[in-house]
Amino acid sequence: MQKLGTTSGFLAGLFLMTIAVKVLAHGDVTPHAVDTSSLKPIGTEWAETNPYRGDAKAATVGALGYLQNCAGCHGLNAESGGVASDLLKYGKECLEMGSKSLQDACMKEGDGYFKDITLNGKKNSDGRYTMPAYGAVFTQEAVWAVKAYIDARTIEDMAKSRK
């Protein structure tokens, strides 16, 4: 009888631990402000395209913002962890387009989508948020710095895969 009690206790503990890991695996989804004080201010009117694209300093600031806010779901170094969409995929598709004008138009569209999702969050068909909204916490500079980091990682990842 003692063995049965030990086994069921072990299984109950394992079950509770599994639930705790699943809950904690999602990470902290509370939006955290990004310190953009070292970046050139953009202004109050939202830019249609990322004014920080190609700016190494903005990408460095964005890397920290990404780590604090995005990595838990989208993966470290913007390498998808499988929980949420791969943030490098869209930029790669744009940069693989034939002409520079097509690439630019695609990246502009991607910037708009990124800005909208980041500020307003994303809901599934049940109306449940699958990504929190960052509009109350992120400044325009924070949104574009994080996007500058993702764009820089996209270019880095593409260069690595060509070797």
Secondary structure in CASP SS format (residue, H / E / C, confidence):
PFRMAT SS
TARGET T0000
AUTHOR 0000-0000-0000
METHOD secondary structure of the structure
MODEL  1
M C 1.00
Q H 1.00
K H 1.00
L H 1.00
G H 1.00
T H 1.00
T H 1.00
S H 1.00
G H 1.00
F H 1.00
L H 1.00
A H 1.00
G H 1.00
L H 1.00
F H 1.00
L H 1.00
M H 1.00
T H 1.00
I H 1.00
A H 1.00
V H 1.00
K H 1.00
V H 1.00
L H 1.00
A H 1.00
H C 1.00
G C 1.00
D C 1.00
V C 1.00
T C 1.00
P C 1.00
H C 1.00
A C 1.00
V C 1.00
D C 1.00
T C 1.00
S C 1.00
S C 1.00
L C 1.00
K C 1.00
P C 1.00
I C 1.00
G C 1.00
T C 1.00
E C 1.00
W C 1.00
A C 1.00
E C 1.00
T C 1.00
N C 1.00
P C 1.00
Y C 1.00
R C 1.00
G C 1.00
D C 1.00
A H 1.00
K H 1.00
A H 1.00
A H 1.00
T H 1.00
V H 1.00
G H 1.00
A H 1.00
L H 1.00
G H 1.00
Y H 1.00
L H 1.00
Q H 1.00
N H 1.00
C C 1.00
A H 1.00
G H 1.00
C H 1.00
H H 1.00
G C 1.00
L H 1.00
N H 1.00
A H 1.00
E C 1.00
S C 1.00
G C 1.00
G C 1.00
V C 1.00
A C 1.00
S C 1.00
D C 1.00
L H 1.00
L H 1.00
K H 1.00
Y H 1.00
G H 1.00
K H 1.00
E H 1.00
C H 1.00
L H 1.00
E C 1.00
M C 1.00
G C 1.00
S C 1.00
K H 1.00
S H 1.00
L H 1.00
Q H 1.00
D H 1.00
A H 1.00
C H 1.00
M H 1.00
K H 1.00
E H 1.00
G H 1.00
D H 1.00
G H 1.00
Y H 1.00
F H 1.00
K H 1.00
D H 1.00
I H 1.00
T H 1.00
L H 1.00
N H 1.00
G C 1.00
K E 1.00
K E 1.00
N C 1.00
S C 1.00
D C 1.00
G C 1.00
R C 1.00
Y E 1.00
T E 1.00
M E 1.00
P C 1.00
A C 1.00
Y C 1.00
G C 1.00
A C 1.00
V C 1.00
F C 1.00
T C 1.00
Q H 1.00
E H 1.00
A H 1.00
V H 1.00
W H 1.00
A H 1.00
V H 1.00
K H 1.00
A H 1.00
Y H 1.00
I H 1.00
D H 1.00
A H 1.00
R H 1.00
T H 1.00
I H 1.00
E H 1.00
D H 1.00
M H 1.00
A H 1.00
K H 1.00
S H 1.00
R H 1.00
K C 1.00
END
